[in-house]
Amino acid sequence: MQTTVKHKIFLVDDHPLVREWLANLIHQQPDLVVCGEAETAPAALEAIGLKKPDVAIVDLSLKKSSGLELIKSLLECHPQVL
């Protein structure tokens, strides 16, 4: 029996319904799993450091911050996250 490797996805969006919708789509895929969510850039950076996802899906316009700046920080702090 072959075990499916689950790629861990982290969601960053300031809208809870968008995160819920994305999580539902991701959970329908046999090789993907949502390992965490955040609605702010600081919370995302902290949680990504703990959860170690394979991929982060980031909203470009977050409240009180920029998704682009978060992506730059992720590249510096967590370059393994795509």
N, C-alpha and C positions, 0 to 999 in steps of 0.2 A: 504494500500500500504506500503510495507516494504522498508525502506531506507537502502541502502548499505553503510556500514562504509568503508571509504577510508583510508587505511594505507599509511602514508606519507613516501616516500623514498627519500633519499638524495644521489646524485651521486658525487663521487670524482675520477676524472681521468684526467690526463694531456693531453689526446687526445680528442679533440672536437668531432670527428666522433664516437669514442667509446661511449661517453656520449650521443650523439644523438641516436645511435643505441639502447643503453640500455633504454633510455627514450621512444623510440617508442615501444619497447617490453612491458615495464611497462604500458604504456597508453592503451594497448590492454586488460589489465586485469580490470574487473569491480570494484575490491576492492582495487586497488593500484593507487597512483598518485605520480608523481615526484614533490617534494616541493622545490627543489633547487639543484644547481650544483656548483662545485668548481674544479679548476685545481691544486691548491696548498694546502698543509696542513694548513698553517696559515689562508687562506681564508675559508677553510672548517670548522675549529674550530669556527671562528667568525660567519659564516652563520648558522651553526648547532645550536649554542646558540640562535640565533634569530628565526629560522624556527621550531625548536623542532620536528624533524622527529622521526618516529618510528624505522626506519632502515637506516643505512648508508652502501652503497656499495662502497668499497674503493679499488683502484688499489694499489697493494703492492709496485710498483716502480714508485714513483712520481718524477718529476724534482726537484732537490735541496732538497729532503727530502725522508723519508721512509714512506710507507703506514703503516708498522708495528708500527712505532713510533706514527703516527697519531692515530691508533687504541688504543694504550696505553693511549694517551692523552684523547681520547674520553671516555675510561673507567673511568678515573679519574674525568674529568670535566662534562661529560654527561652520567652517567651510565645507564640512561633510554633508550639510543639508542642502539639497537641491532646490 
